[in-house]
Amino acid sequence: MGYKLKTHKASAKRFKITATGKVKRRSGFSSHLRSTRNGSMQRRLGRPQLLFEGHARNIRYFLGVHGIKPNQIRHRRELAAKAKAAEAATATA
């Protein structure tokens, strides 16, 4: 009988997975003492950011979606787009 992987709930509250499998996170330094930061920094810190792929692999494992590989998804989409463009070029010729 196998062990069932449980989602790490603290990670699930802090990170979201995009459709392509990348990991989004919120910035720190944006909850209090904001008057010491200028407006451009406050706007930048308010936007979600993507996690670097090395860390994202670990977070995807915590969230139980470690089978998703964003570079593989991107590669397959590029191949499909090339095939579609080639098909459209042969259809018009």
C-alpha positions as CSV (number, residue, x, y, z in Angstrom):
1,M,0.0,0.0,0.0
2,G,1.5,3.3,-1.1
3,Y,1.8,6.5,0.7
4,K,-0.5,9.3,-0.4
5,L,1.4,12.7,-0.8
6,K,-0.3,15.5,1.1
7,T,-0.3,19.1,0.0
8,H,1.9,21.4,2.1
9,K,-0.8,23.9,3.2
10,A,1.5,26.8,4.0
11,S,2.9,26.6,0.5
12,A,-0.6,26.3,-1.0
13,K,-1.6,29.6,0.6
14,R,1.5,31.4,-0.6
15,F,2.0,30.1,-4.1
16,K,-0.2,29.6,-7.2
17,I,0.5,27.5,-10.3
18,T,0.0,29.1,-13.7
19,A,-1.5,27.2,-16.7
20,T,1.9,26.5,-18.0
21,G,3.2,25.2,-14.6
22,K,5.2,28.2,-13.5
23,V,4.9,29.3,-9.9
24,K,3.6,32.7,-8.9
25,R,4.5,34.4,-5.6
26,R,3.8,37.6,-3.8
27,S,6.5,40.0,-2.8
28,G,7.6,40.6,0.8
29,F,8.2,44.1,2.2
30,S,4.7,45.2,1.3
31,S,2.6,44.9,4.5
32,H,3.8,47.7,6.8
33,L,6.3,50.6,7.0
34,R,5.4,51.4,3.4
35,S,6.0,55.1,3.9
36,T,9.8,54.5,3.7
37,R,9.5,53.2,0.2
38,N,8.9,55.3,-2.9
39,G,5.8,54.9,-5.1
40,S,7.6,53.0,-7.9
41,M,8.9,50.4,-5.4
42,Q,5.4,50.0,-3.8
43,R,3.8,49.4,-7.2
44,R,6.5,46.9,-8.1
45,L,6.1,45.0,-4.8
46,G,2.3,44.9,-5.3
47,R,2.6,42.8,-8.5
48,P,2.9,39.1,-8.4
49,Q,6.3,37.6,-9.5
50,L,7.4,34.3,-11.0
51,L,9.6,32.1,-8.9
52,F,12.9,30.9,-10.4
53,E,12.7,27.5,-11.9
54,G,15.1,25.8,-9.4
55,H,12.9,26.9,-6.4
56,A,9.7,26.3,-8.4
57,R,10.5,22.6,-8.7
58,N,10.6,22.3,-4.9
59,I,7.3,24.3,-4.5
60,R,5.6,22.2,-7.2
61,Y,6.5,19.1,-5.2
62,F,5.1,20.6,-2.0
63,L,1.8,21.4,-3.9
64,G,1.6,17.9,-5.3
65,V,1.9,18.9,-9.0
66,H,5.6,17.9,-9.5
67,G,4.7,16.2,-12.8
68,I,4.2,19.5,-14.5
69,K,7.3,20.8,-16.3
70,P,6.9,24.4,-17.8
71,N,9.9,24.1,-20.1
72,Q,8.4,20.9,-21.6
73,I,5.0,22.6,-22.0
74,R,6.6,25.6,-23.7
75,H,8.6,23.3,-26.0
76,R,5.5,21.4,-27.1
77,R,3.6,24.6,-27.7
78,E,6.4,25.9,-29.9
79,L,6.5,22.7,-31.9
80,A,2.7,22.8,-32.4
81,A,2.9,26.4,-33.6
82,K,5.7,25.6,-36.1
83,A,3.7,22.6,-37.4
84,K,0.6,24.8,-37.7
85,A,2.5,27.5,-39.6
86,A,4.1,24.9,-41.9
87,E,0.6,23.4,-42.6
88,A,-0.8,26.8,-43.4
89,A,2.1,27.6,-45.7
90,T,1.7,24.3,-47.6
91,A,-2.1,24.9,-47.8
92,T,-1.7,28.3,-49.4
93,A,1.0,27.2,-51.8
